[in-house]
C-alpha cells in the first residue's frame, strides 16, 4: 500500500511539474510576441470591444469581423459586456488600452455619459452598429436606417397592391433599427406614401426568438386590415412567417424579411416571402476596427462609414444561396 502511495505521489508530482513548465513555455511565448512585432517595426496595439449583454448571431458576426481586422492590423482585441451601471466601459479609461469599439444597445444615458467621460480622457473610440448623437459626433460604422426603410418598402411593391396597410415588427435583438425607427418609417413613407392606406403600425419583440409568433397572432386577429409586415430581425422573420403559414395567411399578408439564412431563402423561393433586406454585421465589425486603427495612427478617421444594405429577391436568389449555406455551417 505504501508503495502504491509513493508511486501515486511521484506520478502526481511529475504531472504537476510538466504542467508548470508548459505554462512557463506558453507565457514566455506570448511575452515574446510583442518584442517580435517591435523588432519588425510594428507596434502591437491593444483594443477592446464592448457589446450588449444579449448576444445573438448578429453580434457574434460583428465580433468575428472585428477579430479579423485586428489580426490584419497588428492588434489584439478583447471583448467585454456593457453593464447597466456603465462600470465596465468606464474602466476602459484606466486599463491602458489604445482604443475601444463600442456597440451600444439602445439610447442609454449611462452609455452616453460614459462615452463623454472617455472622450475627456482622450481615449480613441469608434461606435459600431448603433450611433448615439452628440455635439461632437463619434466615428460611426453601420447602416443608414432611412435607406433600410426605403429598400424594405421597395420590396413590398412586388405584389403591385394599390393599397398597402403596413406593420413594422421591431426587435430588441436589432436595437439599432429600433432606436432609429423614425428614420425607418420616413424611408418607407418616401417610397409608399401614395399607396399607404393608413399610418404605419409599429410592434416590438423581445429577446425571445419566438416572440414574433405572438405578435403575428395579434396582428392577424386584432388588425385584420394589415396586409404587409416588415421584420427587422432574422429570428423574428422565420418565426413570424411560420406563424402566418399556420394561420393560412400566405398570400393575404405579404412579408418583407431580414437576413439571408437558408431557411429564409427557401421562403423566398416558394413565394411565401417577397424578399429580404440584408446588412453585413461582420463588415461592420471589420470596418470599425480598421477605423479605430486609423484614428490611433493618424488622429483622424471618417466620421461615418456606411457598410451598405442589400436586398434579396426571387431574381437574385441563386447568388445568395451558397454564401448563406456556408455561413450557416460555420455557425453550427
PESULWO-V381480 format. One line per field, one symbol per residue. psi: psi as a letter, one per 30 degrees, with the letter a starting at -180 (. if undefined). Layout:
psi->???
This chain:
psi->eeeeeeeeeeeeeeeeeeeeeeeeeeeeeeffeeeeeeeggkkjljlkkjllejkaeefeeeeeeeeeeeefghlkklklkklffgeeeefffggglfllkkilelikfeeeeeeeeeefggjklkkkekljklejklkkkaljfeeeeeeeeeeffefhkekjjkkkjlkffifeeefhfeeefeeeefegeffkglkkkklklafkfgffeeeeeeeeefiffkgkkklgkeeeeeeeeeeeefghgkfejkkjakahkeeeeeeeefgekeakkklieeeeeeeeeeeeeeeeeffllkekjjflklkklfegeeffeeeeeeeeeef.
